[in-house]
């Protein structure tokens, strides 16, 4: 079983980086629609989406936002961090099969509530920026090294 570890507030330094990658699948789009309730046909209906400027189905913007959340929760600061805020602008659509890599960089530390400011940039496999912004996170004060929870197997059909 793989492990998750974190960086405590005291261990984090300005300029510290981390990254997280995931490829968008059909299951990702359908499950995000099901859990969020966002059934916009640009995400789910190929014929409709083909008539849009994107000429095909695209991911929900907040799916990409969810990757930023995963990068923070799993890597920097990691388990035990608390999301306080996020600005995020969407620059390009994310299409089925796109591999998105989120890069994080610590830009500021504020002693109040162990707050860390993190620059967030999401790029596709062509190195094009699809989203960018800034997160404010409360870093953990306790060092953790814990088993990574196993996701349940879910099938769509």
N, C-alpha and C positions, 0 to 999 in steps of 0.2 A: 504494500500500500504506500502511495506517495505521501509525502509530508508537506505541510505548509508552515512557513515561519514568517516572522514579521520583523519590522524595524521599530524600535521604540522611539519616542520623540527625541530622546537624548542621543540616539544612534544616527538619526537622520541629519544629513548635511545639505546645504544649498548646492545645487548642481547635480545631486544624486539622481540617477535615472533608472528606469525599468521599462520593460515592454511586454505586451501580451498580444497574441494573434489568434484569429479564428476565421474559418471560411464559412460564408453564408450558404445555408442549405435550405431546401424546400421545407424541411421540418422546422427550421428556425423561424421562417416567415409564418407558417401556419400556427405554430405554438405561440408566437408573440401575438398574433391576431387573437387567438383564443384567450390568452391570459389578460390582454389589455382591453379587448372588446373592439379594437380598431380594425374594422373589416373594409376599409377603403379599397375599392376594386383595383387601384393602382398597385396594391400589394398582392392581391389574390386572383385577379381575373386577367389571364394573358391577353385575351382579345381586347378588353378595355385598355389595358396598359400599353398595348401596341399602338393605340391611337393617341397616346400622350407624347409630349416632347422627349420622354425617356425611351420610347419605342420598346418597352418591355417592363416587366414587373421589377419593382424596387423594394428594398428593405424599408421597414419603418425607420424613421430617423432615430427614434429612441432605442432601436436595436443596437445601433452604433453607440449610443449613450450607455447602453447596458454593458458594452465591451469596456468602456472607460471605467465603469463601476467595478467590473471584474478585475481589471488591471490594478485598481486601487486596493480592492479587497484581498486579492491573492498575492500581490507583489510589493506595492509601495503605497502606504506603509505595510499593508498586509492584514492578516487576521487581527481583529480587535480594533481596527480603525472605524471611525464614525464619520460618514459623509455629512457635511454641514451645508454645502452649496455647490452649484455647478453653473457656469456659463458655457454654452456650447452653440457654435454656429455650424450649419450644415452646408458644405461647399459643393459636393458632387454626389450623385446618387450611388447607392451601393446595390449592385446587381447580384442575382443568383450566381454562385460560384466565385465571387470576389473574395480574396483573402484580405482581411483587414488587420493591420497591425497598429496597436495603440502604443505610442511612446509617451512616457511620463517624465517630467523633470521638476524637481523641487526648486521653486524660485524664491520662497520666503518661509521663515519660521517666526511664529509669534507666540510668546510665552503664555499669553492668555489662552486657557483651555487647551494647551499643547497643540495649537493650530499650525498646520502646514499648508502652504499654497503650492499647487502643482499645475504646471502647464501640461495640457493634454492635446496631443495631435494624433489623429487617426488617418492612416494612409492605406490605399489599396495596393495590390500587387504591382501596379505600374508606378508606385511611389507618388501618386497623386493624392493630395490632401482631400479627404472626404468630410472631415469634421475637425474642429479645433476649439479650444476653450481653456477654461481654468477652473480647477476644483479647489474647494476649501475643505480640509479634512482634519478631524481631531485624531492625532496619532495616539497609539496605545502607550501606556506607561509600563506595561508588563510584557516581558519577553515571552513569546509563544513558539512552540514547535509541536504541532499537532497533526494527527492524521487528516488527510484531505477527504472530506465526505464524498461518497460515491453517489453520483446522480442515478435516479431510478431509470430503468429502460422504459421509454414511452414510444409507442408507434402511432403513426397517423394513418388514416386510411379510410 
